């Protein structure tokens, strides 16, 4: 699902950048080093072993080395540090897929649809 910027605080970019910096641009889930905002892809890959098959795969799939900041409760307005986690794109996708039913329900509720049944 694309990001609805209207749901995020106005200083979201600064919040997300601080989370990424505080984690040294590494995924909090798998530990993968991701590209910093101010470095080129050439700089990012310059320290890698070019003989590695991992390197070749990374060149073809650079989006896998983009660091995101995930809202663990899927409420973008909740930017409390305990609700935020720096995740590489694949880990963020895996987290969101596991939470898809929750995300869909929250979206419907934001759009004014009231659930017919509550879980007891």
Secondary structure, 3 states (H helix, E strand, C coil): CCCCHHHCCCCHHHHHHHHHHHCCCECCCCCCECCCCCCCHHHHHCCCCCCCHHHHHHHHCHHHHCEEEEECCCCCCCCCHHHEEEEEHHHHHHHHHHCHHHHHHHHHHHCCCCCCCCCC
